[in-house]
Amino acid sequence: MSNEINRRNWIKTSAMMAGGLAFLGGTASQLAAAPIIKKLNQGEDVLTEEMFLRDAPIELKARLNANENPFGPSPAAKKALMESIDGSFRYPMKSIGDLAEKIAKYEGVSPYNNVMMAAGSTPLLMAAAMHYSEGGKEIITGDPSYDDLPTRAVKFGAKWVKVPLTADYKLDLDAMEAKVNSNTGLVYICNPNNPTATVVDSAKLKAFIERVSKKTTVFVDEAYINYLPDPDAVTMIGCVKAGQNVIVARTFSKLYGFAGLRCGYIITQPEIIGTLSKYADGFGLSAPTIAAAMAAYQEKDFLQDALKKTMASKAYLYSVLKKEGYEYIPSSANFVMFPLKMDRNKFSDEMYKRGVGIRTWKLNGKDYCRISIGRMDEMEAFADAFKQIS
Ligand SMILES: Cc1ncc(COP(=O)(O)O)c(C=O)c1O
């Protein structure tokens, strides 16, 4: 009880310090979730997706707002987690290196010079945001795209240059390149792009990086690359191997189903690792997470199975949308964006009232919904609610 009171006091103080929004957690988050979601859905830049995730209500029938993978983690990862508990009084000194080695071996890079691990890719995105905003530099991104890095960069004095997507909702690489100038700090490429789930042609992206990385650093966020048929064929890690000024970010949070376990990494040049190490390091990774990641990494059968289940839920979602007379943006990831026929705040309120969590966006002046792919029962819960209000 006294813990609860202390916690409340802490939440209250933190909330006052943070303008009442950013650091709410636990019980208070559930009370506060509705206005926060509304604020986000109105497209204000105040809250990043990361903040949203911290504050979204947990007790939903269908949690389709966070691009998580409900089919993970794999049984092997869970077993490794359990087995690591006994030894977790020890600091994970060596094991973090073992994991970096395993990843480096697979990718054909050096574990010491090219791989930097962290508790999810977010700390690495944040490190890049801090460094590349120094001196009021410009950060170029697609619009809309994943906004955690540029939002943080703006807080560190960067100017955020937003480049609209193409007519088919893809990153407009030509327009992004045209914005590069001597004051550009970073170009952020999210591929597949969140929230549109579109991909850019990999040959075109490779050529883009070859040119642009001579002028500035290119950050390629490949959080959703495992949802593509052949990730190894389309990753930009080859650009790192070719010595280019590029950072490739990966996470275990998506197809591996590790969002709550927290494990991510970047593959980049040694000098960039040296620089970003000032802002982030791998010591945030817990021993159980490392053990689970060691067991799960490139576990082909599990990954294929999770992908198959995702595809089945996605096909069902497509059929529901079609039946209700809605169009959608064909998706290359575990979420789908589609244009709404009503005000997005009203849509969002009505869905949450029915226990279905989704996100909405304003895109080209129109209201859109982004729905994450969940288990079939979650997709059915979405379908039930959607039919009532669409
Ligand atoms: C494009 C993109 N990058 C990075 C992240 C953050 O992932 P992590 O859980 O590894 O911090 C997300 C989370 O949704 C994302 O969508």
The ligand as a Tripos MOL2 file, in Angstrom:
@<TRIPOS>MOLECULE
LIG
   16    16     1     0     0
SMALL
NO_CHARGES

@<TRIPOS>ATOM
      1 C1         10.9600    1.5820  -37.5050 C.3       1 LIG1
      2 C2         11.2110    1.2970  -36.0830 C.ar      1 LIG1
      3 N1         12.4490    1.4000  -35.5980 N.ar      1 LIG1
      4 C3         12.7240    1.1470  -34.3190 C.ar      1 LIG1
      5 C4         11.7280    0.7900  -33.4440 C.ar      1 LIG1
      6 C5         12.0960    0.5680  -32.0010 C.3       1 LIG1
      7 O1         12.3280   -0.7400  -31.7790 O.3       1 LIG1
      8 P1         13.0080   -1.3320  -30.4660 P.3       1 LIG1
      9 O2         11.9430   -2.1140  -29.7980 O.co2     1 LIG1
     10 O3         14.1200   -2.1650  -31.0010 O.co2     1 LIG1
     11 O4         13.5170   -0.2290  -29.6120 O.co2     1 LIG1
     12 C6         10.4190    0.6580  -33.8770 C.ar      1 LIG1
     13 C7          9.3340    0.2820  -32.9580 C.2       1 LIG1
     14 O5          8.1830    0.2310  -33.2700 O.2       1 LIG1
     15 C8         10.1540    0.9320  -35.2470 C.ar      1 LIG1
     16 O6          8.9090    0.8580  -35.7370 O.3       1 LIG1
@<TRIPOS>BOND
     1     1     2 1
     2     2     3 ar
     3     2    15 ar
     4     3     4 ar
     5     4     5 ar
     6     5     6 1
     7     5    12 ar
     8     6     7 1
     9     7     8 1
    10     8     9 2
    11     8    10 1
    12     8    11 1
    13    12    13 1
    14    12    15 ar
    15    13    14 2
    16    15    16 1
@<TRIPOS>SUBSTRUCTURE
     1 LIG1         1 GROUP 0 **** ****
